[in-house]
Amino acid sequence: MPDWRSEIRARLANAHIDPANEAEIVEELAQHLDDEFAELRARGHDALTARQNVLAQLNEPDFPSALLNRERARPGSAPVSIGASPTVGGWFASVWQDVRYGLRALSRSPVFTIVAVVSLAVGIGATTAIFGLLNAVLLERLAVRHPEELVQVRRSNGKGIVDRFTYSDYSALKQAPNAPRLVATASSGVTVMAGTTREYPNVDAVSGDFFEMLGIRPLIGRTITVDDDRSGAMVVVVSQRFWERQLGADPSALGHSLRINDEQFTIVGVLPRTYRGLLFEGTFTLAVPISVVTRLGMADLRAPRPTLVNMFARTAPGLDAERLGRVVDDAFQRCCESASAHLIAIDASHGTTNPKIDLRGEYGRILTALMAGVLLLLLIVCANVGSLLLARASARRRELAVRMSMGATRSRIARQLLTESLELGLAGGVLGLVLARLGTILLSHNLPPVAINLADAITLRPSATILIFTAATTIACTLFFGVLPAIRAARVDVMTPLKDGGRSTRGGRDVIDRGIVVTQVALALVLVCAATLFVTTLRNLERFDEAKGVSEVLLVGVDTRGTEYATRGMRPLAPDLLTALRGIPGVTSAAISSSVPVFGGRTMRDAIHVPGFEPRVDEDQSAWFAAVSPDFFATTGIGIERGRAFDARDVAGAERVAIVTRAFVKHFFAGRDPIGGSIVLGEGAEATSMRIVGVARDARYTDLRAPAPELYYAPLAQAVEIPVLVLSIRSRTDVNTLAPMVRREVERIAPGLRVSRLNSFEHALNEELARERLAAGLATLFGLLALGLAAIGIYGVVAYNVARRTAEIGVRMALGARPADAVWLVVRQTMTMTAIGVAIGAPLAVVAARMIGTQLYGIGATDPRALLGAVGILGVAGALASVVPGRRAANVDPVEALRGE
Amino acid sequence: MLTPELKKGSAEFLILSLIEHEPRHGYELSKLIESRSDGVLTFHVASLYPMLYRMEEREWIVGRWVEKDGQRRRRYYAITPAGLTILEAQRKSWQEFAKAIANVSGVRYA
């Protein structure tokens, strides 16, 4: 009998019929042809003719397509795929089939799906949140027209770089032939009266074409114009925030007047929220024409010591930043003082930073480190999901083998599995975006004060950049964790799983599984080690031991600038103010000083001469100094080590005295007794001498990471007038409840005096360490997550191994092995994997630690304690992960185990 | 000879008639149609089975694998209640059609 089946199959090949249906159709039709053939033979046809006649029946043109109806007729037929589809429509249909099939397969194992999606979401969410910050700090450009063209002109004089120029320089440069278009802006703190409330924002005094050059469109009204600048118009544009906060977002506020430093300005426009000024981390509030600076109490533009301005320009085709720098420098050399200074143009597209304090750099470094950390974490997550998928693919070997035996191609199976991975990735990505949003809000509450404006920027803007980043991350993750399982699964050999009922499913998987776990351990080690370093750094910095009882001290920053006290001076008021503050219930002492450690204030440096001190060649003798009232040392808790503190004797006109710090003594009085020694200020006839009466403990005023400075204290009463002062108030009661009373007393004694800041000493310390706390907190979080994932990985492999080797363990037990031996089997495996992971991870951890070295304090990047600590933590995690499998191994009952075979 | 259209239109009616009282398999159906029409009507595999499947899809007939002792299993098609309704309707309209033809053409219908 001829083989009709293959003939029929050949004709059905392109019809894409569900294999189960196809088998039935083939059977039914073949029977028919058998009967036909038998009949023809019975009638006397020879075999060949009979065969030809029978086959002719199959050759109707619409035969296979007519059969397709049957495909649809079958209810509940699983869409098992066969072969690749030749048409585009078919391709889409098969992809759609993959998608539906994938969703069904995932919904059948909800635990696996939830674990995979949630861990992906955590990884992707954390990565996105950190990227959001990084984007805001390092990548995002200013909201001006063509920000990439914007440059700032700076002056480099060999020693350093300054970004401020006299207005005369600006004018001369601007009029120089060939000079590019330059705009100028100066900034100053002012007092603004809006109704009955007072605000102390910064005002930008801008050249007339400033906004036009930046391409800033007002929200309502207009911006500052060239005419305003030329005529010295008393006009002001305000930020959208100010308009909403102080003017009730009322459009009719245009034309109304605003009192700035007791001068009336007319509001002519509101600038949109997106404009935050040209400073990185800037907060734009007000802008006025630069020609009216004197009305705001700023120095005259043409005075010998004028108000200084920043200059900005735009690059153009054929005029890049470097060329533009050369052009303005040429002009500068011709028009202005041509000392040794040279002009350069630097990129200002992301906002400019102070040339001395590179805030963006500081944050950039820490965020880059965190970004690297979170990417490692994501890698661990992917490894975890990958190994879950591998385990799942093993469990599904039978299913896959069945599908392959029914004609599914390997590529089709791989595509199917990859589709499932994509679905997981997509779910993880979407959930990750939600988590990232929550994380960003959480982060923004923990940002250091200087970065608050950034927080504003990152939480307000649902940015396309972030979405693209998340999408790319998700796809990369999917490929990373999905490809290997897909390839492996597609390599399934059809017969074995079918024969053995899908029981033995190991083989080469062992090596891959362990490899993944070892990788996880290695990466976790890097993260845990980095976290240890960051936490230690925070601890070291928090151990601020120069002041005692910081939680009992309230600090109040006051600023005389823009008030009547700018000219009258604060010193005459100091005694009354201190008396009033001491009168507040609970207050034990109060002091006033030019600055307070960490909290800040005015830090000053003076050229000094210390008799008996031999300076090194080229050493310019100078020291920091602070002016303080008598109770300063007792109030702040900075103790006097030797000699005496200042007291009522040390008034203006009395003998000038000073107290020096230990660091000062070490430098200027190496080996000599400083008490009774002197510090000389000035030279020749103007020289004044101060007698040293005491030695105070060291205190770090500005930078907690730097060594304590060589500093001396002078009595406030004997010092020059200082516009920025700090009140310190020590109290037995909770200092945070003191604030209203303190404000009231300040307003009573010095009406109109500006209280710029009010915080507990403790809070100031915390704020100072916000960056370190952020780094330590996030690094710890990442480290813990990595540790948890690695532990889960170890658990998975070891538990599986115990289950697989139950029979073997049973045999050993039956032959006299003790439970401890079974436990040892488990422990050995854990230890081996952890040890290999540590061996690989340790050098990586050292490299990573070197990279964050500059962020550390009080602990070296290669400090073995951090690495050993991290190794210990991983060891404990590994031990914990093997507890359950270990107990299971110890409790193996030989009889049961062998019966199972 | 019958035109394909006429053949196609009548085929479903013939199949329903043949399985009205007992289920039959595909080969039996094709042989019955061929012999009862004295060879005027023949259905090959390639047209018969798609038609059967189509009718099954419309739920006029239902196919079932039946195993009998000593034989290969075969797929038998039985008529469904819906199929019976269709059969009655078609029978009626064929009768009317035949009568009309006879009346007009003078052809006597057996």
Interface residues (C-beta under 8 A of the other chain):
Chain A: E24 I25 E28 L29 Q31 H32 L33 D35 E36 A56 Q57 L58 N59 E60 D62 F63 A66 L67 N69 R70 R72 A73
Chain B: G26 Y27 S30 H44 V45 A46 S47 L48 Y49 P50 Y53 R54 E56 E57 W65 R72 R74 R75
